[in-house]
Structures are given as structure tokens and as C-alpha cells.
Amino acid sequence: MSVTADAPRDELIQQQAEPINALIRSVGTVVVGQEQMIRSLVIGLLTGGHVLLEGVPGLAKTLTVTTLANALHAKFARIQFTPDLLPADLIGTEIYNPKEASFTARKGPIFANIVLADEINRAPAKVQSALLEAMQERHATIGGETHPLIPAGEPFLVLATQNPIEQEGTYPLPEAQVDRFMLKLKVGYPTASDERLIVDRMISTIESPTVDAMMTLDELSAARKTVDQIYIDDKLKDYIVSLVQATRDPDSAGVKWSMDMRKMIDFGASPRASLALARAARANAFLEGRGFVTPSDIKMIGMDVLRHRVMISYEAEAEGITSEDLVQEVFDRIAIP
């Protein structure tokens, strides 16, 4: 594959990727058996894409996010979403000063580099909308005045968790709002050997393993600039568009599907998915120490980008077909350039 002269050199990529990969390994010393989740969270950091983590309780979703934040010299905030949470609890409010007879803005926890929105689906729609607006605009309005969430050039990342099995007292995110998340990760149970290692590491009631801050925001910003320069060939851009188009109009793909895809899909992925897939593929190539994207980068991260953007039909649901099944079918049938 030819690479343009504008692409970053392998030496620069490896130099900048090493501290990132060291950070991944460091988080892995605390969180056992979730290497793919950690890697995907770092891809979110490198691309500025928000991440939604879904899994049953006890799978270290919150621990992973807090450990990753602790490994960075960054401002971190954790917000526990509850049914009685108000938008003001998130973005802040105005406080009256009787001495000066004036109002001053008291900023909420959303004003941070990394925000953990824990159990996001337990908060009412108004709070979710306030969070998702801040995610998109990167600013919040308090008392009619607009405030940037973080200084220009610094990363802003929302990592949200939700529990798929708890239905009572939850407010599921609408599909249009879920689309704001670049990646959706399905967090599964660890293997027996990993769970045994978890018992060894976390059995103490006094002292738990932690990580020290090991990477600055300047180092992260430099890495993000390099990721933006990773070369992606025009054929691979066409491949990405073909994948996303196939989720919207399966008949246009010109391939023989193993099922009636048109009947299985209600709504396909938006153009935002094409952008997210290209950016995430670049970040994956960076972590691999390469200055160019390959089809394997697209396939490796593609499920996390597309699974929450493909809405299945009632017919698919009745047949036990999931959005993951449909996305996998697209990757299996669309030819790699």
C-alpha cells in the first residue's frame, strides 16, 4: 500500500504510541481480563469520541474508567445518575451573592476533561439531553451565559455506563442520542483464569491496586495530532462508505446476503458512523505503530462503531437476530478492497 509523504514516520508514531500502550498496560494491572475495553477507551481518548459501556453489574466498567482517568494528568469527574438528578446538578447553576447583589455561575461536574456518567439510563430525559448537548457542543449555558467545558485544545471525553438488565426506574437513551457516542462497548464476563486472578489481586479489604498519573495532556494532544495525520487510502474510504451504506440500503451493495437484510433493518447507520469508523481506524493503526490504515483496523473497531447505530426490525427481534449479527453479516459480505 502506498503512503503519502504527509503521513507521519513510523519512528514518530512508535515514539508517541509507546507511552499510550504503557498506559494501557498499566490500567491492565488493575483491571483484569478487559483488554479490549481498555484499548477501545483509549481509542476514544485519541479521537475525542465519547464511549458508551454496557454490561451487567460487577464487570469493572466504573473501575476501568476511574483507573484510566487516574493514569492521566487530567481533571476527572464522576456523576452518579439517579432518577432525581436535575440538569443543574450536571451543568451547574447561578448562586446569588447578597453582599454584591449579583449572581455568579457555579459550574457543575461536567466541566472536566474526562466525565464518567455512571448508570446514565437511570436519569430522566432532561438530564440525558443536557449531557448529550454538552457532549456535542462542548459548552454549557448557565443563566444565559455560555461557558466552554474545557480550555481550547484539551480533550473532553464522556464515558457513560449503563446496565442492560435493570429495567425498573430506568430511562433508556433514544437511538438518536445513542448515536452521539462514537463507540458502544459490550462488556462481557471474564474467563475463569482471569476471574481467579481478580480474586488474587482484589481480595484485600484494606489496600486495592492503583495506578499513578503517567501521561500529561500535552503528550496526549501530541498523539492526537499524529493520529489525524495517519494515512487512509481512498479505497479504504470507499470501503468504509460501502459498509455504512449497506446498513441503510442492503440491496445497493450488490452482494448475496444470507438473510433478507432489508426486512431485518429498520434504520441503518448515519454518516456520523462513516466519520467515526475512519477516525477509530486511524487510532487503531496508531496503537499498532503504523502510519497507515489497513482493512484489519476497520474490521477490528467496526463492531463497536456500528452496533448501536443499526436498528433491528420486529421481524429480526422475533427471529432472535441482533444488531451485532447484522453488522457481522455486512463485514462478512462486503468485499475488502
C-alpha positions in Angstrom: 0.0 0.0 0.0 1.4 3.4 -1.0 1.7 6.0 1.7 1.8 9.8 1.1 4.7 11.9 2.2 2.4 13.7 4.6 1.9 10.6 6.7 3.9 10.5 10.0 7.0 8.5 10.1 7.0 5.1 11.9 9.7 6.4 14.3 7.5 9.3 15.4 4.4 7.0 15.7 6.2 4.4 17.8 7.7 7.1 20.0 4.3 8.6 20.8 2.5 5.3 20.9 4.8 3.7 23.5 3.5 5.9 26.4 -0.1 5.2 25.3 0.5 1.5 25.2 2.3 1.7 28.5 -0.8 3.4 29.9 -3.0 0.6 28.5 -0.7 -2.0 30.2 -0.7 0.0 33.5 -4.5 0.0 33.6 -4.4 -3.7 32.8 -2.5 -4.3 36.1 -5.6 -3.1 37.9 -8.4 -4.3 35.6 -8.0 -7.9 34.6 -9.5 -9.6 31.5 -10.9 -6.4 29.9 -8.0 -5.6 27.5 -10.3 -4.8 24.5 -12.4 -2.5 26.7 -9.3 -0.6 27.8 -8.0 -0.3 24.3 -11.3 1.0 22.9 -11.5 3.6 25.7 -8.0 4.8 24.7 -9.2 5.0 21.0 -11.9 7.2 22.3 -9.3 9.4 24.0 -7.2 9.6 20.9 -10.1 10.6 18.7 -12.2 12.7 21.0 -15.0 10.3 20.7 -17.4 9.6 23.5 -17.9 6.0 24.6 -20.9 4.1 26.0 -20.2 0.9 28.0 -23.0 -1.6 28.5 -22.7 -4.6 30.8 -24.2 -6.3 33.8 -23.1 -5.0 37.3 -19.7 -6.1 38.6 -17.7 -6.2 35.4 -15.3 -3.3 36.3 -16.8 -0.7 34.0 -16.6 2.1 36.6 -13.2 0.8 37.9 -11.7 0.8 34.4 -12.8 4.4 33.7 -11.6 5.7 37.0 -8.3 3.9 36.7 -7.8 5.3 33.2 -8.5 8.8 34.4 -6.1 8.4 37.3 -3.3 7.4 34.9 -3.7 10.8 33.2 -2.8 14.2 34.5 -6.4 15.4 33.7 -9.4 16.7 35.5 -11.8 13.9 36.2 -15.4 14.0 37.4 -17.8 11.1 38.2 -21.5 11.7 38.1 -23.8 9.0 39.6 -27.0 9.3 37.6 -30.2 8.8 39.6 -33.9 9.3 38.9 -34.0 12.6 41.0 -31.0 14.2 39.2 -31.6 17.6 37.7 -29.8 19.3 34.7 -28.4 21.9 37.2 -26.7 19.1 39.1 -24.8 18.3 35.9 -24.0 21.7 34.3 -24.2 24.0 37.3 -26.4 26.9 38.4 -26.3 30.5 39.4 -25.7 31.4 43.0 -27.0 34.7 44.4 -24.5 36.8 46.4 -26.5 39.1 48.7 -23.4 41.3 49.6 -22.8 42.3 46.0 -26.5 41.8 44.9 -25.4 39.7 41.9 -25.4 36.2 40.6 -22.3 34.1 39.9 -22.1 30.9 38.0 -21.2 27.8 39.9 -20.0 25.2 37.4 -21.1 21.6 37.6 -19.1 18.4 37.3 -19.5 18.4 33.5 -16.6 20.9 33.4 -13.8 18.3 33.3 -11.6 16.5 30.8 -13.0 13.1 31.5 -16.5 12.7 32.7 -17.8 9.3 34.0 -21.6 9.3 33.6 -22.4 6.2 35.7 -25.6 4.4 35.0 -26.7 7.0 32.5 -30.0 5.3 31.8 -31.2 5.9 35.4 -31.6 9.6 34.9 -34.6 11.3 33.3 -34.7 12.5 29.8 -34.0 16.2 30.6 -30.7 15.3 32.3 -29.6 13.0 29.5 -30.4 15.7 27.0 -28.3 18.2 28.9 -25.4 15.8 29.0 -25.7 15.0 25.3 -25.9 18.6 24.3 -22.8 19.3 26.2 -21.1 16.4 24.5 -21.9 17.8 21.1 -21.3 21.5 21.7 -18.5 21.3 24.3 -20.0 24.1 26.2 -22.9 24.7 28.7 -25.2 27.6 29.3 -25.7 28.8 32.9 -28.0 31.7 33.5 -27.9 32.8 29.9 -24.1 32.8 29.7 -22.2 30.2 27.7 -19.1 28.6 29.2 -16.7 26.3 27.5 -16.4 23.0 29.3 -12.6 22.8 29.0 -9.8 25.1 27.6 -9.4 25.1 23.9 -7.2 22.2 22.7 -7.7 20.0 25.7 -9.5 16.7 25.4 -13.1 16.3 26.6 -14.5 12.8 26.8 -17.7 11.4 28.2 -17.6 7.7 29.2 -21.0 6.5 30.1 -22.1 3.2 31.6 -25.5 1.5 31.5 -26.9 -1.7 32.9 -28.9 -3.7 30.3 -30.8 -5.9 32.8 -32.2 -3.3 35.2 -35.5 -2.1 33.7 -37.4 -0.7 36.7 -36.6 3.0 37.2 -34.6 3.4 34.0 -34.9 5.8 31.1 -33.3 4.2 28.1 -31.4 6.5 25.7 -33.3 7.2 22.5 -31.5 5.9 19.4 -30.8 9.4 18.1 -29.0 10.2 21.3 -27.1 7.0 21.4 -25.7 7.9 18.0 -23.7 10.7 19.7 -21.5 8.1 21.2 -18.6 7.2 18.9 -18.3 3.7 20.3 -20.6 1.3 22.2 -18.8 -1.4 24.1 -20.4 -4.6 25.2 -18.6 -5.7 28.4 -18.7 -9.4 29.0 -17.7 -11.7 31.8 -14.1 -12.6 32.4 -12.7 -16.1 31.8 -12.3 -18.5 34.7 -8.5 -17.9 34.8 -9.0 -14.1 34.7 -11.6 -14.2 37.4 -9.1 -16.3 39.5 -6.5 -13.5 39.0 -9.1 -10.9 40.0 -9.6 -12.7 43.3 -5.9 -12.7 43.9 -5.5 -9.0 43.2 -8.7 -7.6 44.8 -9.2 -9.9 47.8 -7.7 -7.4 50.3 -10.2 -5.3 52.2 -7.5 -2.7 53.1 -5.5 -2.0 50.0 -6.5 -2.2 46.4 -4.2 -1.9 43.4 -3.9 1.6 41.9 -2.0 3.4 39.2 -0.1 6.7 39.3 -0.6 9.5 36.8 1.9 8.8 34.0 0.8 10.8 31.0 0.2 14.6 30.6 -2.4 16.3 28.5 0.3 17.7 26.3 1.6 14.2 25.4 -2.0 13.1 24.7 -2.6 16.2 22.5 0.6 15.5 20.5 -0.5 11.9 20.0 -4.0 13.0 18.8 -2.4 15.4 16.2 -0.3 12.4 14.9 -3.5 10.3 14.7 -5.0 12.9 12.5 -2.1 12.5 10.1 -2.4 8.7 9.8 -2.8 7.9 6.1 -6.0 6.3 4.9 -6.2 5.3 1.3 -9.1 6.4 -0.9 -10.1 2.7 -1.5 -10.4 2.2 2.2 -12.6 5.3 2.5 -14.8 3.8 -0.2 -14.8 0.6 1.8 -16.0 2.4 4.9 -18.8 4.2 3.0 -19.8 0.9 1.4 -20.1 -0.8 4.8 -22.2 2.1 6.2 -24.4 2.3 3.1 -25.1 -1.4 3.2 -26.7 -0.9 6.6 -29.1 1.7 5.1 -29.7 0.1 1.7 -28.7 -3.5 1.7 -29.9 -4.0 -1.9 -27.5 -1.4 -3.2 -24.5 -3.4 -2.0 -24.8 -5.9 -4.9 -24.0 -8.9 -2.7 -25.8 -12.1 -1.9 -26.9 -11.9 1.8 -27.5 -14.9 3.9 -30.8 -13.4 5.1 -33.3 -10.8 4.0 -31.4 -7.8 5.3 -34.0 -5.2 4.1 -36.6 -6.8 6.4 -34.2 -7.1 9.3 -33.1 -3.5 9.4 -35.4 -0.7 10.4 -32.8 2.1 10.2 -29.2 2.0 9.3 -26.1 3.9 10.4 -25.9 7.7 9.7 -22.9 9.4 8.0 -21.6 10.1 11.5 -20.8 6.4 11.6 -18.5 6.7 8.5 -16.6 9.5 10.2 -16.3 7.6 13.4 -15.1 4.4 11.7 -12.4 6.3 9.8 -11.2 8.1 12.9 -11.2 5.0 15.0 -9.4 3.0 12.3 -6.7 5.7 12.3 -6.3 5.5 16.1 -6.1 1.7 15.9 -3.3 1.9 13.3 -1.5 4.4 15.6 -1.6 1.9 18.5 -0.2 -0.7 16.2 2.7 1.6 15.4 1.7 2.1 11.7 1.4 5.3 9.7 -1.4 4.0 7.5 -4.7 2.3 7.9 -5.4 -1.3 6.8 -8.7 -3.2 6.4 -7.9 -5.0 9.6 -8.0 -1.7 11.5 -11.5 -1.1 10.2 -12.7 -4.6 11.0 -11.2 -4.6 14.5 -13.1 -1.5 15.6 -16.1 -1.7 13.3 -18.4 -3.6 15.6 -18.0 -1.0 18.4 -18.8 1.8 15.9 -21.8 0.3 14.2 -23.6 -2.0 16.8 -25.6 0.9 18.3 -26.4 2.6 15.0 -28.2 -0.3 13.3 -31.8 -0.5 14.5 -33.3 -4.0 14.0 -36.9 -4.6 12.9 -39.6 -6.5 14.9 -39.1 -9.4 12.5 -35.4 -9.6 13.3 -36.2 -9.4 17.0 -38.8 -12.2 16.7 -36.1 -14.4 15.0 -33.6 -13.7 17.7 -31.3 -11.7 15.3 -29.4 -8.9 17.0 -27.8 -5.7 15.5 -24.4 -7.4 16.1 -25.5 -10.3 13.8 -26.4 -7.8 11.1 -23.2 -5.8 11.4 -21.2 -9.0 11.2 -23.1 -10.0 8.1 -22.2 -6.7 6.5 -18.5 -7.2 7.3 -18.6 -10.8 6.0 -20.2 -10.0 2.7 -18.8 -6.6 1.6 -15.5 -7.2 -0.3 -12.3 -5.8 1.1 -10.5 -3.6 -1.5 
